[in-house]
C-alpha cells in the first residue's frame, strides 16, 4: 500500500524558514514526480511545484520561485519543501502528492506564521 | 496557465438526490497522446483531497459507483447518483494535460439542504 506521511505542524516566525518532509512508503519515488500543493485557510488548492527525485530537477509556479525549495532524498524515499522568508500569508496547509494520476496525497502539514 | 471554472460553487442536496458539478476549461484538455488528464477530488473537512475520478471517467480504487465522470475537450461533469452523508465536502476538478502546473477548479461545496 502506498502511503505519504508528512511531518507535523510548524509554527514559524516572520522572516524565518521551515522545512517540511513527506516520507513515501510502498513506492520508489525515483519512479515518479513529487508535487507540492497548498491551501490557505478557507481557500482552494494551489500548485507550488514539482521535483523529479531521480535527478533533482524542479519546476515551480512563478509565485513560489523565491519562496519554496524542493529537494528529495531517494535513500530515505522522502521529499522535502523548504519555505523561506515566512510571511503571514504563508499560513496554510501544505500537501505533498505523487504524480500517479493524482491518486496519492499526504495528510498535509499546517504551517502557521506568527510572531 | 489553464483556468478551470467550476459551477456551482455551492450545491445543496438532500440524501438520495442526484447532483452534477460542471468543470469548464479555458483550453482543450485532450493531450497529444490521446488521453485527457482531467481528475475529480473530494476534500472532506480536515482531510486531504481524495481522488474520485481519473482520466475523465475512470473510477478510482474503492470509490463507490454512484460517482461518475463524463465530458471531453473543455466541458466535464461529475455526477453523484444518490447523495449519501459521507459525500459532503468540497469537490475539485484538476487538469494535468497542460502541466506543469497542475491547475484546480475553484471548488464546489456540497452541503445538506
Interface residues (C-beta under 8 A of the other chain):
Chain A: X35 X37 X44 X45 X46 X47 X49 X50 X59 X61 X95 X101 X102 X103 X105 X106 X107 X108
Chain B: X39 X41 X43 X47 X48 X49 X50 X51 X54 X55 X60 X61 X92 X94 X96 X100 X101 X102 X103 X104 X105 X106 X107
